[in-house]
Amino acid sequence: MNNAFTLTSEIIALSESSTWEGAKREWIFTHAFQRPESACLCGKKSIINVCIITNFINDNETEVGNCCVKKFMDMDEGEAVFISLNKLKHDIESNITGVALDMFNETGKITAWEYEFYSDVMKKRKKLSPKQIKYKVAVNRKFMTYYRDKS
């Protein structure tokens, strides 16, 4: 059985609609995280980038690999999280994406001040002060803690 068919069947089974097009419209992206050795609904094993999607009609929730969410369900939010995580792994002082920052803010895991501060400093062209870097790194560490390894 191919992966796309398996994903389609699993999503339809968790949905109210009995068609793929209808079922796809019932699901929203709610969270993303990295966890080694996860499996996707499509049957693919050993995925790392996991997205949580929720059916807003029946409240079902499931884990799907980032590739399937992006390719078959047309949801890009997870990609913003994973781009940001990978940037921070290489340089803790780099910026997370604006989409990822907005999602992180919506979870309530950062304060309004942290959100405003980060939104401001991520647009700056000139070098940040040591104090600004310190606060930015603190937000980046919160981001990494929230989105990494939810085993």
C-alpha distance (Angstrom), angle and dihedral (degrees) to the residues before:
residue distance angle dihedral
M1 . . .
N2 3.79 . .
N3 3.78 122.1 .
A4 3.82 96.4 -118.4
F5 3.81 91.6 53.3
T6 3.80 91.6 47.7
L7 3.82 91.7 50.1
T8 3.80 91.1 47.5
S9 3.81 92.6 50.2
E10 3.82 93.2 47.2
I11 3.81 94.2 48.2
I12 3.82 92.2 47.1
A13 3.82 89.8 49.6
L14 3.82 89.4 55.2
S15 3.80 93.5 44.5
E16 3.78 136.4 76.9
S17 3.80 92.9 -129.8
S18 3.78 119.0 77.5
T19 3.82 93.8 -150.2
W20 3.80 128.8 74.3
E21 3.81 94.4 -127.6
G22 3.80 91.8 50.4
A23 3.80 94.4 42.6
K24 3.83 93.3 50.6
R25 3.80 90.1 58.2
E26 3.83 91.7 56.3
W27 3.80 94.7 63.6
I28 3.80 130.8 83.0
F29 3.78 131.0 -174.1
T30 3.81 111.0 -109.8
H31 3.80 108.5 165.0
A32 3.80 145.8 -8.3
F33 3.77 133.9 -157.5
Q34 3.77 142.8 158.9
R35 3.78 120.9 -110.2
P36 3.79 125.0 160.8
E37 3.78 118.0 -121.8
S38 3.80 100.3 15.6
A39 3.78 124.2 149.7
C40 3.79 129.7 -134.8
L41 3.79 126.1 -136.3
C42 3.80 86.9 -113.0
G43 3.81 88.7 67.5
K44 3.78 97.9 -107.1
K45 3.80 111.6 141.5
S46 3.80 131.5 -152.3
I47 3.78 97.6 34.7
I48 3.79 117.9 157.4
N49 3.82 104.1 -173.1
V50 3.80 106.5 71.5
C51 3.81 126.5 -175.4
I52 3.78 124.7 -163.1
I53 3.77 114.0 -145.0
T54 3.80 125.9 -173.7
N55 3.77 129.9 -155.8
F56 3.80 104.1 -131.1
I57 3.81 92.2 -158.7
N58 3.83 101.6 53.1
D59 3.84 100.9 12.9
N60 3.81 93.8 -121.5
E61 3.79 112.7 154.8
T62 3.78 129.5 -162.9
E63 3.79 143.3 169.1
V64 3.79 119.4 -115.4
G65 3.78 131.4 175.4
N66 3.78 116.3 -102.7
C67 3.81 92.0 -117.0
C68 3.81 93.0 56.5
V69 3.79 93.3 45.2
K70 3.78 90.5 51.6
K71 3.81 99.8 38.3
F72 3.79 103.6 38.3
M73 3.79 104.9 20.7
D74 3.82 99.3 38.3
M75 3.82 94.4 -129.5
D76 3.81 116.8 141.6
E77 3.81 102.2 175.1
G78 3.81 94.7 95.7
E79 3.79 90.7 55.3
A80 3.84 90.4 60.3
V81 3.81 90.2 53.9
F82 3.80 94.2 48.4
I83 3.82 94.1 45.4
S84 3.81 88.4 52.4
L85 3.82 94.2 46.4
N86 3.79 91.7 50.8
K87 3.81 91.8 48.7
L88 3.81 91.5 50.3
K89 3.81 92.7 48.0
H90 3.80 88.0 60.6
D91 3.80 98.0 37.2
I92 3.80 120.9 11.6
E93 3.82 89.3 -163.6
S94 3.82 94.9 59.5
N95 3.81 123.8 103.6
I96 3.76 125.7 -97.6
T97 3.80 113.6 -135.7
G98 3.78 120.2 -87.5
V99 3.81 90.8 -117.5
A100 3.81 90.7 52.0
L101 3.81 91.1 47.6
D102 3.80 91.1 51.9
M103 3.81 91.4 48.6
F104 3.80 91.2 47.7
N105 3.79 90.2 50.6
E106 3.81 91.3 49.5
T107 3.82 90.3 56.9
G108 3.80 89.5 60.8
K109 3.81 91.6 -125.3
I110 3.80 92.6 124.7
T111 3.77 129.5 46.2
A112 3.79 124.5 -112.1
W113 3.81 87.9 -109.8
E114 3.82 91.9 53.3
Y115 3.79 90.6 48.9
E116 3.81 93.3 49.8
F117 3.81 92.0 43.8
Y118 3.81 93.4 49.8
S119 3.81 92.8 44.4
D120 3.79 88.3 53.7
V121 3.82 99.1 45.7
M122 3.80 95.4 44.0
K123 3.82 88.4 63.9
K124 3.80 95.6 49.7
R125 3.78 117.7 111.3
K126 3.78 97.4 -167.4
K127 3.78 124.9 73.6
L128 3.79 117.1 -78.4
S129 3.78 121.5 -120.7
P130 3.83 118.0 -109.1
K131 3.82 89.0 -106.0
Q132 3.82 92.3 51.9
I133 3.80 90.5 48.6
K134 3.81 89.8 50.5
Y135 3.84 92.3 54.0
K136 3.80 92.8 42.6
V137 3.82 91.7 51.5
A138 3.82 89.4 49.2
V139 3.82 90.1 56.1
N140 3.82 90.5 44.9
R141 3.82 90.4 53.3
K142 3.82 90.3 50.3
F143 3.81 88.7 50.9
M144 3.79 92.4 50.4
T145 3.79 92.4 46.9
Y146 3.78 92.3 50.6
Y147 3.81 97.5 46.7
R148 3.81 103.1 34.6
D149 3.79 129.4 86.6
K150 3.78 108.8 -12.7
S151 3.82 93.2 178.7
